Amino acid sequence: MFASSGSYSLLGFAGFSGSGKTTLLRQLVSLLTQHQLRIGIIKHTHHDVEQDLPGKDSFELRHAGASQCLLAGPYRSILTYENAKQQEPNLKESLSRLNLDQLDLVLVEGFREAPMHKIEVHRPNYHKPLLCLHDPHILAVATDEPSLTAPVPLLDLNDASAIADVIVHWWQTGRLQVPTK
């Protein structure tokens, strides 16, 4: 299992497409940084990604054959890796590309099958199965259905602040504590 290391913790967010993982993560990043946590993000995608524009120097240099291109600027730097062949991303390799010594918590969207602690994002009205029924690494389910039956604690998908508090407690103690209502 991908375990939290001495310098950072790793927490995945798993769910089917359209369940709200990115929306929840966008809210959580803002809330968790208010707790002074240094957050890193890894987002898995099945699509080709492009963050640069044709005609820009970095785009032209990368497309000329550079296997890695670092665009270094005063406010941000962007590192692009070219895969030698089309392949599914690897979580361990993706983690190695982050400066983990400068992070407290890495949030991972996707990599649903990876053996790491996760929060499942689930909307019953999408008629998809619960992942926590077969994934022992899922700590809780964030859902918009409070009467959902699951083998793990439920979190209110519409209360990102409460979910952030649960994550902060988990990060501090290594234990998930879900407030009861």
C-alpha positions, -999 to +999 in steps of 0.1 A: +000+000+000+011+036-006+017+047+029+021+082+042+058+090+046+075+110+073+072+143+054+038+140+037+005+121+038-013+107+008-051+106+004-069+095-027-104+105-039-121+077-059-154+077-077-170+073-111-168+101-137-192+129-129-195+121-092-180+154-081-144+145-073-129+176-089-155+200-075-149+186-040-111+187-043-113+224-055-132+233-023-109+211-001-077+226-014-088+260-005-101+249+030-070+228+038-046+256+029-064+277+055-053+251+080-017+259+069-013+226+051+009+225+021-011+207-005+000+188-036-023+174-062-020+145-086-049+142-110-052+111-132-067+116-167-073+092-196-071+121-220-041+138-237-032+170-219-018+202-233-011+232-212+010+252-237+000+270-269+014+264-304+038+292-313+051+297-277+088+289-272+082+261-247+056+244-269+080+245-299+110+233-279+089+204-264+075+194-298+110+196-313+118+165-293+126+174-256+115+146-233+112+170-204+106+207-206+106+231-176+091+265-181+105+285-152+089+318-144+089+343-115+054+332-103+052+296-113+071+269-131+056+241-153+073+208-158+062+187-187+073+151-192+068+133-225+061+096-222+083+075-246+052+055-254+015+059-246+009+043-212-013+046-182+002+069-156+019+053-126+012+068-092+046+060-077+063+077-107+039+107-105+047+111-068+085+110-076+080+141-097+067+162-068+089+179-043+075+159-014+097+176+012+077+208+007+043+191+011+022+180+040-006+163+021-009+150-014-044+146-027-049+122-055-078+122-079-082+090-098-059+060-096-090+043-082-072+009-080-041+021-062-037+007-027-038+040-007-061+056+018-091+071+000-124+089+003-150+077-021-172+103-038-206+086-045-239+098-058-265+071-057-287+087-083-259+079-109-266+042-103-230+032-100-218+006-075-202+016-042-164+011-045-160+007-007-177-027-009-146-041-026-118-016-017-105-020+019-085+013+015-116+035+014-119+053+048-152+070+042-178+078+015-187+114+007-222+113-006-253+135-011-275+107+003-274+106+041-294+073+043-269+054+022-258+021+036-221+016+035-195-003+055-175+029+062-185+062+077-205+087+056-195+123+049-218+150+036-207+157+001-223+191+003-203+201+034-167+205+022-158+223+055-167+193+076-149+170+052-118+193+055-120+191+093-121+152+091-091+152+068-071+176+090-079+153+120-068+122+100-036+140+089-028+149+125-037+116+141-038+089+115-074+082+125-106+090+108-131+107+131-164+115+116-187+138+136-221+123+145-252+143+139 
